[in-house]
Amino acid sequence: MERLEYLAKSYTQAPWRRQLQLIGLFLLFLVLAALIAGIYLNVSAKTAIIGRDIQAKQRMIESLDRDIEDRTARLASILSVAEMEARARKLGFEQVQPEQIVYLKLPGYVERGAAILAPYAQKTVVSAPVMPAEYTESLFTWLRRQVPFTLSRLSEARP
């Protein structure tokens, strides 16, 4: 019995060794938690940076859209009829009356025909495919026709 107690005492761990194991286990969980928190913070930081970049790009797109719309509006005002007439008068042009227009006839000049922008619409008649009569017959009708014919052939056959 003493030998059994001696073996039990020799295999039991000292209290300080148990405390070191518990401290090591606690530190392991603490390091794992810090590692997970670090990964989470890294992913969150990258996501925030990408989100800010997207917002900056959207603001730049909106600014460019406004610039394009502003330039389009200015071009429309420059090309308006009133503005074009004012610039033409400023350059010395005058409005011509229809009776003041003189047309010159040149020998050998062949007038161009009208431009055809789209082909003429022609009505096309689509013909329906014609099915042979054999394909319009039902299976039962075909069997009714074939059974008497087959029976008559079988009765003629003799071994």
C-alpha positions in Angstrom: 0.0 0.0 0.0 2.9 2.3 0.8 4.2 1.7 -2.7 0.9 2.8 -4.2 0.9 6.0 -2.1 4.5 6.7 -3.2 3.5 6.3 -6.8 0.5 8.6 -6.4 2.6 11.3 -4.7 5.3 11.1 -7.3 2.9 11.5 -10.2 0.9 14.4 -8.6 2.1 17.8 -9.7 3.3 20.4 -7.4 1.0 23.4 -6.8 3.3 25.9 -8.4 3.4 23.7 -11.5 -0.4 23.7 -11.7 -0.4 27.5 -11.4 2.1 27.9 -14.2 -0.1 25.7 -16.4 -3.2 27.8 -15.7 -1.3 31.0 -16.3 0.1 29.6 -19.6 -3.4 28.5 -20.7 -4.8 32.0 -19.8 -2.0 33.7 -21.7 -2.6 31.4 -24.7 -6.3 32.4 -24.8 -5.3 36.1 -24.3 -2.8 35.9 -27.3 -5.5 34.2 -29.5 -8.0 36.9 -28.6 -5.5 39.6 -29.4 -4.7 37.9 -32.7 -8.4 37.7 -33.6 -8.9 41.3 -32.6 -5.9 42.4 -34.7 -7.2 40.6 -37.8 -10.6 42.1 -37.2 -9.2 45.6 -36.9 -7.0 45.2 -40.0 -10.0 44.1 -42.1 -12.1 46.9 -40.7 -9.4 49.5 -41.5 -9.0 48.3 -45.0 -12.7 48.3 -45.5 -12.9 51.9 -44.2 -10.1 53.0 -46.5 -11.7 51.4 -49.6 -15.1 53.0 -48.6 -13.5 56.4 -48.4 -11.8 55.9 -51.8 -15.2 55.0 -53.3 -16.8 58.1 -51.8 -14.0 60.3 -53.3 -14.4 58.7 -56.7 -18.2 59.2 -56.6 -17.6 62.9 -55.7 -15.2 63.2 -58.6 -17.7 61.6 -61.0 -20.4 64.0 -59.8 -18.1 67.0 -60.3 -17.2 65.8 -63.8 -20.9 65.3 -64.6 -21.7 68.8 -63.5 -18.8 70.1 -65.6 -20.0 68.3 -68.7 -23.6 69.6 -68.1 -22.3 73.1 -67.8 -20.3 72.9 -71.0 -23.2 71.4 -72.8 -25.4 74.3 -71.6 -22.8 76.8 -72.7 -22.5 75.1 -76.2 -26.3 75.2 -76.6 -26.5 78.9 -75.8 -23.6 79.6 -78.2 -25.4 77.6 -81.0 -28.8 79.1 -80.4 -30.5 80.9 -83.3 -30.5 84.3 -81.6 -26.8 84.1 -80.8 -25.8 82.8 -84.3 -27.8 85.7 -85.9 -26.1 88.3 -83.7 -22.7 86.9 -84.5 -23.5 86.8 -88.2 -24.7 90.5 -88.2 -21.5 91.4 -86.3 -19.4 89.8 -89.0 -21.3 91.7 -91.7 -23.7 89.1 -93.0 -27.2 90.1 -94.0 -30.4 88.1 -94.2 -31.3 87.3 -97.9 -34.8 87.4 -99.3 -35.9 84.5 -101.5 -36.1 86.7 -104.6 -32.5 87.8 -104.2 -31.2 84.2 -104.5 -29.6 83.3 -107.8 -29.1 79.7 -108.8 -26.4 78.8 -111.3 -26.9 76.1 -113.8 -23.6 74.3 -114.6 -23.2 72.1 -117.6 -22.3 68.5 -116.8 -23.5 68.7 -113.2 -25.6 65.8 -112.2 -27.8 66.4 -109.2 -27.5 63.9 -106.4 -30.5 61.8 -105.7 -32.3 61.7 -102.4 -30.6 59.8 -99.7 -32.3 56.6 -98.7 -31.8 56.2 -95.0 -33.8 53.0 -94.6 -34.8 50.2 -96.9 -38.3 50.1 -98.1 -40.6 48.1 -96.0 -41.8 45.1 -97.9 -44.5 42.9 -96.6 -43.3 39.3 -96.4 -45.7 36.5 -96.4 -44.5 33.6 -94.3 -45.8 30.4 -95.5 -46.7 27.8 -92.9 -44.9 24.5 -93.3 -47.0 21.8 -94.7 -47.1 18.6 -92.7 -47.6 15.2 -94.4 -50.8 13.5 -93.5 -48.8 10.7 -91.8 -47.7 13.1 -89.1 -51.2 14.4 -88.3 -52.6 10.9 -87.5 -52.9 9.8 -83.9 -51.3 6.7 -82.5 -54.6 5.0 -81.9 -55.8 5.7 -85.5 -52.6 4.2 -86.8 -53.0 1.1 -84.6 -56.6 0.6 -85.8 -55.3 0.6 -89.4 -52.4 -1.6 -88.7 -53.9 -4.3 -86.5 -56.2 -5.8 -89.2 -53.5 -5.7 -91.8 -51.0 -7.4 -89.5 -53.6 -10.1 -88.5 -54.4 -10.9 -92.1 -50.6 -11.3 -92.8 -50.2 -13.6 -89.8 -53.2 -15.8 -90.8 -51.6 -16.2 -94.3 -48.3 -17.3 -92.9 -48.1 -21.1 -92.4 -45.2 -23.0 -91.0 
